[in-house]
Amino acid sequence: MARKISDACISCGSCASTCPVGAISEGDAHYEINADTCIDCGACESGCPVSAISEA
């Protein structure tokens, strides 16, 4: 199951740069994870400075 980015996201882009499959992109309100591309590795979660990413 893909990870999810909450509204706590500050749109810093740290998660996108740590994603090995490029599943994260900038959305309208904050960064978003493409569930079809996400391999659920957790790299983005550990790279988020505000803990805005969690398991969906």
mmCIF file as Biopython writes it, N, C-alpha, C and O atoms, coordinates in Angstrom:
data_model
#
loop_
_atom_site.group_PDB
_atom_site.id
_atom_site.type_symbol
_atom_site.label_atom_id
_atom_site.label_alt_id
_atom_site.label_comp_id
_atom_site.label_asym_id
_atom_site.label_entity_id
_atom_site.label_seq_id
_atom_site.pdbx_PDB_ins_code
_atom_site.Cartn_x
_atom_site.Cartn_y
_atom_site.Cartn_z
_atom_site.occupancy
_atom_site.B_iso_or_equiv
_atom_site.auth_seq_id
_atom_site.auth_asym_id
_atom_site.pdbx_PDB_model_num
ATOM 1   N N  . MET A ? 1  ? 0.844  -1.182 0.000  1.0 0.0 1  A 1 
ATOM 2   C CA . MET A ? 1  ? 0.000  0.000  0.000  1.0 0.0 1  A 1 
ATOM 3   C C  . MET A ? 1  ? 0.888  1.243  0.000  1.0 0.0 1  A 1 
ATOM 4   O O  . MET A ? 1  ? 1.907  1.278  0.690  1.0 0.0 1  A 1 
ATOM 5   N N  . ALA A ? 2  ? 0.520  2.230  -0.745 1.0 0.0 2  A 1 
ATOM 6   C CA . ALA A ? 2  ? 1.295  3.454  -0.879 1.0 0.0 2  A 1 
ATOM 7   C C  . ALA A ? 2  ? 1.254  4.293  0.390  1.0 0.0 2  A 1 
ATOM 8   O O  . ALA A ? 2  ? 0.316  4.194  1.182  1.0 0.0 2  A 1 
ATOM 9   N N  . ARG A ? 3  ? 2.260  5.106  0.574  1.0 0.0 3  A 1 
ATOM 10  C CA . ARG A ? 3  ? 2.310  6.054  1.683  1.0 0.0 3  A 1 
ATOM 11  C C  . ARG A ? 3  ? 1.391  7.224  1.350  1.0 0.0 3  A 1 
ATOM 12  O O  . ARG A ? 3  ? 0.950  7.375  0.211  1.0 0.0 3  A 1 
ATOM 13  N N  . LYS A ? 4  ? 1.107  8.054  2.361  1.0 0.0 4  A 1 
ATOM 14  C CA . LYS A ? 4  ? 0.253  9.213  2.163  1.0 0.0 4  A 1 
ATOM 15  C C  . LYS A ? 4  ? 0.917  10.439 2.784  1.0 0.0 4  A 1 
ATOM 16  O O  . LYS A ? 4  ? 1.538  10.353 3.844  1.0 0.0 4  A 1 
ATOM 17  N N  . ILE A ? 5  ? 0.778  11.585 2.109  1.0 0.0 5  A 1 
ATOM 18  C CA . ILE A ? 5  ? 1.320  12.842 2.615  1.0 0.0 5  A 1 
ATOM 19  C C  . ILE A ? 5  ? 0.165  13.661 3.180  1.0 0.0 5  A 1 
ATOM 20  O O  . ILE A ? 5  ? -0.822 13.914 2.489  1.0 0.0 5  A 1 
ATOM 21  N N  . SER A ? 6  ? 0.292  14.070 4.431  1.0 0.0 6  A 1 
ATOM 22  C CA . SER A ? 6  ? -0.779 14.815 5.102  1.0 0.0 6  A 1 
ATOM 23  C C  . SER A ? 6  ? -0.686 16.314 4.817  1.0 0.0 6  A 1 
ATOM 24  O O  . SER A ? 6  ? 0.244  16.782 4.160  1.0 0.0 6  A 1 
ATOM 25  N N  . ASP A ? 7  ? -1.661 17.044 5.322  1.0 0.0 7  A 1 
ATOM 26  C CA . ASP A ? 7  ? -1.680 18.498 5.166  1.0 0.0 7  A 1 
ATOM 27  C C  . ASP A ? 7  ? -0.560 19.187 5.943  1.0 0.0 7  A 1 
ATOM 28  O O  . ASP A ? 7  ? -0.360 20.392 5.794  1.0 0.0 7  A 1 
ATOM 29  N N  . ALA A ? 8  ? 0.168  18.442 6.764  1.0 0.0 8  A 1 
ATOM 30  C CA . ALA A ? 8  ? 1.305  19.003 7.502  1.0 0.0 8  A 1 
ATOM 31  C C  . ALA A ? 8  ? 2.495  19.274 6.580  1.0 0.0 8  A 1 
ATOM 32  O O  . ALA A ? 8  ? 3.469  19.907 6.988  1.0 0.0 8  A 1 
ATOM 33  N N  . CYS A ? 9  ? 2.416  18.798 5.347  1.0 0.0 9  A 1 
ATOM 34  C CA . CYS A ? 9  ? 3.480  18.988 4.354  1.0 0.0 9  A 1 
ATOM 35  C C  . CYS A ? 9  ? 3.782  20.472 4.159  1.0 0.0 9  A 1 
ATOM 36  O O  . CYS A ? 9  ? 2.873  21.288 4.009  1.0 0.0 9  A 1 
ATOM 37  N N  . ILE A ? 10 ? 5.079  20.809 4.163  1.0 0.0 10 A 1 
ATOM 38  C CA . ILE A ? 10 ? 5.502  22.197 3.957  1.0 0.0 10 A 1 
ATOM 39  C C  . ILE A ? 10 ? 6.041  22.422 2.546  1.0 0.0 10 A 1 
ATOM 40  O O  . ILE A ? 10 ? 6.625  23.469 2.265  1.0 0.0 10 A 1 
ATOM 41  N N  . SER A ? 11 ? 5.851  21.459 1.669  1.0 0.0 11 A 1 
ATOM 42  C CA . SER A ? 11 ? 6.258  21.529 0.257  1.0 0.0 11 A 1 
ATOM 43  C C  . SER A ? 11 ? 7.736  21.844 0.075  1.0 0.0 11 A 1 
ATOM 44  O O  . SER A ? 11 ? 8.107  22.640 -0.787 1.0 0.0 11 A 1 
ATOM 45  N N  . CYS A ? 12 ? 8.580  21.214 0.894  1.0 0.0 12 A 1 
ATOM 46  C CA . CYS A ? 12 ? 10.025 21.445 0.790  1.0 0.0 12 A 1 
ATOM 47  C C  . CYS A ? 12 ? 10.664 20.607 -0.320 1.0 0.0 12 A 1 
ATOM 48  O O  . CYS A ? 12 ? 11.725 20.967 -0.831 1.0 0.0 12 A 1 
ATOM 49  N N  . GLY A ? 13 ? 10.029 19.492 -0.697 1.0 0.0 13 A 1 
ATOM 50  C CA . GLY A ? 13 ? 10.542 18.645 -1.765 1.0 0.0 13 A 1 
ATOM 51  C C  . GLY A ? 13 ? 11.512 17.571 -1.320 1.0 0.0 13 A 1 
ATOM 52  O O  . GLY A ? 13 ? 12.007 16.810 -2.151 1.0 0.0 13 A 1 
ATOM 53  N N  . SER A ? 14 ? 11.795 17.490 -0.031 1.0 0.0 14 A 1 
ATOM 54  C CA . SER A ? 14 ? 12.726 16.468 0.460  1.0 0.0 14 A 1 
ATOM 55  C C  . SER A ? 14 ? 12.273 15.063 0.104  1.0 0.0 14 A 1 
ATOM 56  O O  . SER A ? 14 ? 13.090 14.215 -0.257 1.0 0.0 14 A 1 
ATOM 57  N N  . CYS A ? 15 ? 10.987 14.817 0.204  1.0 0.0 15 A 1 
ATOM 58  C CA . CYS A ? 15 ? 10.455 13.486 -0.085 1.0 0.0 15 A 1 
ATOM 59  C C  . CYS A ? 15 ? 10.655 13.117 -1.556 1.0 0.0 15 A 1 
ATOM 60  O O  . CYS A ? 15 ? 11.026 11.988 -1.878 1.0 0.0 15 A 1 
ATOM 61  N N  . ALA A ? 16 ? 10.410 14.056 -2.419 1.0 0.0 16 A 1 
ATOM 62  C CA . ALA A ? 16 ? 10.530 13.790 -3.861 1.0 0.0 16 A 1 
ATOM 63  C C  . ALA A ? 16 ? 11.960 13.428 -4.241 1.0 0.0 16 A 1 
ATOM 64  O O  . ALA A ? 16 ? 12.188 12.573 -5.098 1.0 0.0 16 A 1 
ATOM 65  N N  . SER A ? 17 ? 12.910 14.079 -3.604 1.0 0.0 17 A 1 
ATOM 66  C CA . SER A ? 17 ? 14.305 13.808 -3.943 1.0 0.0 17 A 1 
ATOM 67  C C  . SER A ? 17 ? 14.799 12.483 -3.372 1.0 0.0 17 A 1 
ATOM 68  O O  . SER A ? 17 ? 15.819 11.964 -3.827 1.0 0.0 17 A 1 
ATOM 69  N N  . THR A ? 18 ? 14.096 11.921 -2.382 1.0 0.0 18 A 1 
ATOM 70  C CA . THR A ? 18 ? 14.507 10.637 -1.810 1.0 0.0 18 A 1 
ATOM 71  C C  . THR A ? 18 ? 13.776 9.448  -2.418 1.0 0.0 18 A 1 
ATOM 72  O O  . THR A ? 18 ? 14.179 8.306  -2.194 1.0 0.0 18 A 1 
ATOM 73  N N  . CYS A ? 19 ? 12.721 9.683  -3.176 1.0 0.0 19 A 1 
ATOM 74  C CA . CYS A ? 19 ? 11.935 8.591  -3.754 1.0 0.0 19 A 1 
ATOM 75  C C  . CYS A ? 19 ? 12.706 7.918  -4.894 1.0 0.0 19 A 1 
ATOM 76  O O  . CYS A ? 19 ? 13.036 8.571  -5.884 1.0 0.0 19 A 1 
ATOM 77  N N  . PRO A ? 20 ? 12.999 6.608  -4.761 1.0 0.0 20 A 1 
ATOM 78  C CA . PRO A ? 20 ? 13.785 5.919  -5.788 1.0 0.0 20 A 1 
ATOM 79  C C  . PRO A ? 20 ? 13.039 5.646  -7.097 1.0 0.0 20 A 1 
ATOM 80  O O  . PRO A ? 20 ? 13.661 5.323  -8.109 1.0 0.0 20 A 1 
ATOM 81  N N  . VAL A ? 21 ? 11.707 5.773  -7.081 1.0 0.0 21 A 1 
ATOM 82  C CA . VAL A ? 21 ? 10.933 5.488  -8.284 1.0 0.0 21 A 1 
ATOM 83  C C  . VAL A ? 21 ? 10.212 6.709  -8.845 1.0 0.0 21 A 1 
ATOM 84  O O  . VAL A ? 21 ? 9.440  6.583  -9.794 1.0 0.0 21 A 1 
ATOM 85  N N  . GLY A ? 22 ? 10.449 7.874  -8.281 1.0 0.0 22 A 1 
ATOM 86  C CA . GLY A ? 22 ? 9.838  9.103  -8.794 1.0 0.0 22 A 1 
ATOM 87  C C  . GLY A ? 22 ? 8.336  9.162  -8.630 1.0 0.0 22 A 1 
ATOM 88  O O  . GLY A ? 22 ? 7.640  9.702  -9.491 1.0 0.0 22 A 1 
ATOM 89  N N  . ALA A ? 23 ? 7.815  8.608  -7.521 1.0 0.0 23 A 1 
ATOM 90  C CA . ALA A ? 23 ? 6.371  8.553  -7.310 1.0 0.0 23 A 1 
ATOM 91  C C  . ALA A ? 23 ? 5.803  9.820  -6.680 1.0 0.0 23 A 1 
ATOM 92  O O  . ALA A ? 23 ? 4.588  9.931  -6.513 1.0 0.0 23 A 1 
ATOM 93  N N  . ILE A ? 24 ? 6.657  10.774 -6.327 1.0 0.0 24 A 1 
ATOM 94  C CA . ILE A ? 24 ? 6.198  11.966 -5.617 1.0 0.0 24 A 1 
ATOM 95  C C  . ILE A ? 24 ? 6.365  13.205 -6.481 1.0 0.0 24 A 1 
ATOM 96  O O  . ILE A ? 24 ? 7.416  13.427 -7.083 1.0 0.0 24 A 1 
ATOM 97  N N  . SER A ? 25 ? 5.305  14.010 -6.531 1.0 0.0 25 A 1 
ATOM 98  C CA . SER A ? 25 ? 5.343  15.245 -7.307 1.0 0.0 25 A 1 
ATOM 99  C C  . SER A ? 25 ? 4.599  16.349 -6.565 1.0 0.0 25 A 1 
ATOM 100 O O  . SER A ? 25 ? 3.823  16.083 -5.647 1.0 0.0 25 A 1 
ATOM 101 N N  . GLU A ? 26 ? 4.843  17.572 -6.970 1.0 0.0 26 A 1 
ATOM 102 C CA . GLU A ? 26 ? 4.200  18.707 -6.329 1.0 0.0 26 A 1 
ATOM 103 C C  . GLU A ? 26 ? 2.745  18.796 -6.763 1.0 0.0 26 A 1 
ATOM 104 O O  . GLU A ? 26 ? 2.447  18.818 -7.957 1.0 0.0 26 A 1 
ATOM 105 N N  . GLY A ? 27 ? 1.843  18.848 -5.793 1.0 0.0 27 A 1 
ATOM 106 C CA . GLY A ? 27 ? 0.420  18.971 -6.064 1.0 0.0 27 A 1 
ATOM 107 C C  . GLY A ? 27 ? -0.035 20.404 -5.848 1.0 0.0 27 A 1 
ATOM 108 O O  . GLY A ? 27 ? 0.788  21.301 -5.662 1.0 0.0 27 A 1 
ATOM 109 N N  . ASP A ? 28 ? -1.335 20.618 -5.872 1.0 0.0 28 A 1 
ATOM 110 C CA . ASP A ? 28 ? -1.882 21.959 -5.677 1.0 0.0 28 A 1 
ATOM 111 C C  . ASP A ? 28 ? -1.624 22.491 -4.273 1.0 0.0 28 A 1 
ATOM 112 O O  . ASP A ? 28 ? -1.175 23.626 -4.117 1.0 0.0 28 A 1 
ATOM 113 N N  . ALA A ? 29 ? -1.901 21.689 -3.255 1.0 0.0 29 A 1 
ATOM 114 C CA . ALA A ? 29 ? -1.763 22.143 -1.868 1.0 0.0 29 A 1 
ATOM 115 C C  . ALA A ? 29 ? -0.441 21.708 -1.240 1.0 0.0 29 A 1 
ATOM 116 O O  . ALA A ? 29 ? 0.134  22.439 -0.434 1.0 0.0 29 A 1 
ATOM 117 N N  . HIS A ? 30 ? 0.041  20.522 -1.606 1.0 0.0 30 A 1 
ATOM 118 C CA . HIS A ? 30 ? 1.294  19.981 -1.079 1.0 0.0 30 A 1 
ATOM 119 C C  . HIS A ? 30 ? 1.745  18.842 -1.988 1.0 0.0 30 A 1 
ATOM 120 O O  . HIS A ? 30 ? 1.068  18.517 -2.963 1.0 0.0 30 A 1 
ATOM 121 N N  . TYR A ? 31 ? 2.873  18.245 -1.673 1.0 0.0 31 A 1 
ATOM 122 C CA . TYR A ? 31 ? 3.362  17.139 -2.494 1.0 0.0 31 A 1 
ATOM 123 C C  . TYR A ? 31 ? 2.416  15.948 -2.385 1.0 0.0 31 A 1 
ATOM 124 O O  . TYR A ? 31 ? 1.735  15.773 -1.374 1.0 0.0 31 A 1 
ATOM 125 N N  . GLU A ? 32 ? 2.382  15.131 -3.436 1.0 0.0 32 A 1 
ATOM 126 C CA . GLU A ? 32 ? 1.475  13.989 -3.495 1.0 0.0 32 A 1 
ATOM 127 C C  . GLU A ? 32 ? 2.232  12.748 -3.959 1.0 0.0 32 A 1 
ATOM 128 O O  . GLU A ? 32 ? 3.204  12.842 -4.709 1.0 0.0 32 A 1 
ATOM 129 N N  . ILE A ? 33 ? 1.772  11.591 -3.504 1.0 0.0 33 A 1 
ATOM 130 C CA . ILE A ? 33 ? 2.374  10.318 -3.876 1.0 0.0 33 A 1 
ATOM 131 C C  . ILE A ? 33 ? 1.463  9.593  -4.850 1.0 0.0 33 A 1 
ATOM 132 O O  . ILE A ? 33 ? 0.279  9.407  -4.570 1.0 0.0 33 A 1 
ATOM 133 N N  . ASN A ? 34 ? 1.998  9.185  -5.979 1.0 0.0 34 A 1 
ATOM 134 C CA . ASN A ? 34 ? 1.253  8.413  -6.964 1.0 0.0 34 A 1 
ATOM 135 C C  . ASN A ? 34 ? 1.212  6.971  -6.475 1.0 0.0 34 A 1 
ATOM 136 O O  . ASN A ? 34 ? 2.232  6.282  -6.485 1.0 0.0 34 A 1 
ATOM 137 N N  . ALA A ? 35 ? 0.046  6.515  -6.052 1.0 0.0 35 A 1 
ATOM 138 C CA . ALA A ? 35 ? -0.118 5.184  -5.485 1.0 0.0 35 A 1 
ATOM 139 C C  . ALA A ? 35 ? 0.220  4.071  -6.475 1.0 0.0 35 A 1 
ATOM 140 O O  . ALA A ? 35 ? 0.631  2.986  -6.063 1.0 0.0 35 A 1 
ATOM 141 N N  . ASP A ? 36 ? 0.055  4.321  -7.754 1.0 0.0 36 A 1 
ATOM 142 C CA . ASP A ? 36 ? 0.343  3.306  -8.763 1.0 0.0 36 A 1 
ATOM 143 C C  . ASP A ? 36 ? 1.844  3.105  -8.961 1.0 0.0 36 A 1 
ATOM 144 O O  . ASP A ? 36 ? 2.275  2.043  -9.410 1.0 0.0 36 A 1 
ATOM 145 N N  . THR A ? 37 ? 2.638  4.120  -8.627 1.0 0.0 37 A 1 
ATOM 146 C CA . THR A ? 37 ? 4.083  4.061  -8.814 1.0 0.0 37 A 1 
ATOM 147 C C  . THR A ? 37 ? 4.827  3.719  -7.526 1.0 0.0 37 A 1 
ATOM 148 O O  . THR A ? 37 ? 5.898  3.115  -7.568 1.0 0.0 37 A 1 
ATOM 149 N N  . CYS A ? 38 ? 4.268  4.099  -6.399 1.0 0.0 38 A 1 
ATOM 150 C CA . CYS A ? 38 ? 4.900  3.911  -5.084 1.0 0.0 38 A 1 
ATOM 151 C C  . CYS A ? 38 ? 5.168  2.428  -4.815 1.0 0.0 38 A 1 
ATOM 152 O O  . CYS A ? 38 ? 4.300  1.582  -5.028 1.0 0.0 38 A 1 
ATOM 153 N N  . ILE A ? 39 ? 6.392  2.125  -4.341 1.0 0.0 39 A 1 
ATOM 154 C CA . ILE A ? 39 ? 6.751  0.745  -3.990 1.0 0.0 39 A 1 
ATOM 155 C C  . ILE A ? 39 ? 6.755  0.540  -2.472 1.0 0.0 39 A 1 
ATOM 156 O O  . ILE A ? 39 ? 7.180  -0.511 -1.991 1.0 0.0 39 A 1 
ATOM 157 N N  . ASP A ? 40 ? 6.288  1.532  -1.721 1.0 0.0 40 A 1 
ATOM 158 C CA . ASP A ? 40 ? 6.146  1.456  -0.264 1.0 0.0 40 A 1 
ATOM 159 C C  . ASP A ? 40 ? 7.462  1.121  0.437  1.0 0.0 40 A 1 
ATOM 160 O O  . ASP A ? 40 ? 7.493  0.296  1.350  1.0 0.0 40 A 1 
ATOM 161 N N  . CYS A ? 41 ? 8.539  1.761  0.010  1.0 0.0 41 A 1 
ATOM 162 C CA . CYS A ? 41 ? 9.846  1.488  0.598  1.0 0.0 41 A 1 
ATOM 163 C C  . CYS A ? 41 ? 10.106 2.296  1.869  1.0 0.0 41 A 1 
ATOM 164 O O  . CYS A ? 41 ? 10.928 1.905  2.696  1.0 0.0 41 A 1 
ATOM 165 N N  . GLY A ? 42 ? 9.407  3.420  2.025  1.0 0.0 42 A 1 
ATOM 166 C CA . GLY A ? 42 ? 9.563  4.237  3.222  1.0 0.0 42 A 1 
ATOM 167 C C  . GLY A ? 42 ? 10.657 5.286  3.165  1.0 0.0 42 A 1 
ATOM 168 O O  . GLY A ? 42 ? 10.855 6.014  4.138  1.0 0.0 42 A 1 
ATOM 169 N N  . ALA A ? 43 ? 11.370 5.385  2.061  1.0 0.0 43 A 1 
ATOM 170 C CA . ALA A ? 43 ? 12.451 6.365  1.947  1.0 0.0 43 A 1 
ATOM 171 C C  . ALA A ? 43 ? 11.930 7.785  2.121  1.0 0.0 43 A 1 
ATOM 172 O O  . ALA A ? 43 ? 12.588 8.617  2.745  1.0 0.0 43 A 1 
ATOM 173 N N  . CYS A ? 44 ? 10.768 8.062  1.579  1.0 0.0 44 A 1 
ATOM 174 C CA . CYS A ? 44 ? 10.186 9.400  1.678  1.0 0.0 44 A 1 
ATOM 175 C C  . CYS A ? 44 ? 9.824  9.743  3.117  1.0 0.0 44 A 1 
ATOM 176 O O  . CYS A ? 44 ? 10.007 10.879 3.553  1.0 0.0 44 A 1 
ATOM 177 N N  . GLU A ? 45 ? 9.314  8.769  3.849  1.0 0.0 45 A 1 
ATOM 178 C CA . GLU A ? 45 ? 8.887  8.995  5.228  1.0 0.0 45 A 1 
ATOM 179 C C  . GLU A ? 45 ? 10.075 9.400  6.098  1.0 0.0 45 A 1 
ATOM 180 O O  . GLU A ? 45 ? 9.970  10.318 6.912  1.0 0.0 45 A 1 
ATOM 181 N N  . SER A ? 46 ? 11.190 8.722  5.927  1.0 0.0 46 A 1 
ATOM 182 C CA . SER A ? 46 ? 12.361 9.047  6.738  1.0 0.0 46 A 1 
ATOM 183 C C  . SER A ? 46 ? 13.024 10.346 6.277  1.0 0.0 46 A 1 
ATOM 184 O O  . SER A ? 46 ? 13.784 10.953 7.031  1.0 0.0 46 A 1 
ATOM 185 N N  . GLY A ? 47 ? 12.743 10.773 5.052  1.0 0.0 47 A 1 
ATOM 186 C CA . GLY A ? 47 ? 13.323 12.006 4.534  1.0 0.0 47 A 1 
ATOM 187 C C  . GLY A ? 47 ? 12.505 13.253 4.813  1.0 0.0 47 A 1 
ATOM 188 O O  . GLY A ? 47 ? 12.959 14.358 4.517  1.0 0.0 47 A 1 
ATOM 189 N N  . CYS A ? 48 ? 11.308 13.106 5.376  1.0 0.0 48 A 1 
ATOM 190 C CA . CYS A ? 48 ? 10.426 14.251 5.625  1.0 0.0 48 A 1 
ATOM 191 C C  . CYS A ? 48 ? 10.793 14.941 6.949  1.0 0.0 48 A 1 
ATOM 192 O O  . CYS A ? 48 ? 10.765 14.306 8.003  1.0 0.0 48 A 1 
ATOM 193 N N  . PRO A ? 49 ? 11.132 16.225 6.898  1.0 0.0 49 A 1 
ATOM 194 C CA . PRO A ? 49 ? 11.544 16.928 8.116  1.0 0.0 49 A 1 
ATOM 195 C C  . PRO A ? 49 ? 10.408 17.253 9.074  1.0 0.0 49 A 1 
ATOM 196 O O  . PRO A ? 49 ? 10.664 17.602 10.227 1.0 0.0 49 A 1 
ATOM 197 N N  . VAL A ? 50 ? 9.153  17.145 8.627  1.0 0.0 50 A 1 
ATOM 198 C CA . VAL A ? 50 ? 8.014  17.466 9.495  1.0 0.0 50 A 1 
ATOM 199 C C  . VAL A ? 50 ? 7.109  16.259 9.738  1.0 0.0 50 A 1 
ATOM 200 O O  . VAL A ? 50 ? 5.990  16.412 10.227 1.0 0.0 50 A 1 
ATOM 201 N N  . SER A ? 51 ? 7.575  15.085 9.406  1.0 0.0 51 A 1 
ATOM 202 C CA . SER A ? 51 ? 6.830  13.832 9.633  1.0 0.0 51 A 1 
ATOM 203 C C  . SER A ? 51 ? 5.418  13.874 9.050  1.0 0.0 51 A 1 
ATOM 204 O O  . SER A ? 51 ? 4.458  13.456 9.698  1.0 0.0 51 A 1 
ATOM 205 N N  . ALA A ? 52 ? 5.303  14.378 7.830  1.0 0.0 52 A 1 
ATOM 206 C CA . ALA A ? 52 ? 4.003  14.506 7.175  1.0 0.0 52 A 1 
ATOM 207 C C  . ALA A ? 52 ? 3.628  13.266 6.357  1.0 0.0 52 A 1 
ATOM 208 O O  . ALA A ? 52 ? 2.552  13.221 5.761  1.0 0.0 52 A 1 
ATOM 209 N N  . ILE A ? 53 ? 4.505  12.264 6.325  1.0 0.0 53 A 1 
ATOM 210 C CA . ILE A ? 53 ? 4.243  11.070 5.516  1.0 0.0 53 A 1 
ATOM 211 C C  . ILE A ? 53 ? 4.050  9.873  6.430  1.0 0.0 53 A 1 
ATOM 212 O O  . ILE A ? 53 ? 4.802  9.668  7.382  1.0 0.0 53 A 1 
ATOM 213 N N  . SER A ? 54 ? 3.025  9.087  6.120  1.0 0.0 54 A 1 
ATOM 214 C CA . SER A ? 54 ? 2.749  7.891  6.908  1.0 0.0 54 A 1 
ATOM 215 C C  . SER A ? 54 ? 2.168  6.818  6.001  1.0 0.0 54 A 1 
ATOM 216 O O  . SER A ? 54 ? 1.858  7.065  4.835  1.0 0.0 54 A 1 
ATOM 217 N N  . GLU A ? 55 ? 2.028  5.623  6.560  1.0 0.0 55 A 1 
ATOM 218 C CA . GLU A ? 55 ? 1.409  4.559  5.801  1.0 0.0 55 A 1 
ATOM 219 C C  . GLU A ? 55 ? -0.067 4.888  5.627  1.0 0.0 55 A 1 
ATOM 220 O O  . GLU A ? 55 ? -0.727 5.349  6.558  1.0 0.0 55 A 1 
ATOM 221 N N  . ALA A ? 56 ? -0.565 4.649  4.444  1.0 0.0 56 A 1 
ATOM 222 C CA . ALA A ? 56 ? -1.977 4.976  4.148  1.0 0.0 56 A 1 
ATOM 223 C C  . ALA A ? 56 ? -2.926 4.048  4.823  1.0 0.0 56 A 1 
ATOM 224 O O  . ALA A ? 56 ? -4.139 4.190  4.675  1.0 0.0 56 A 1 
#
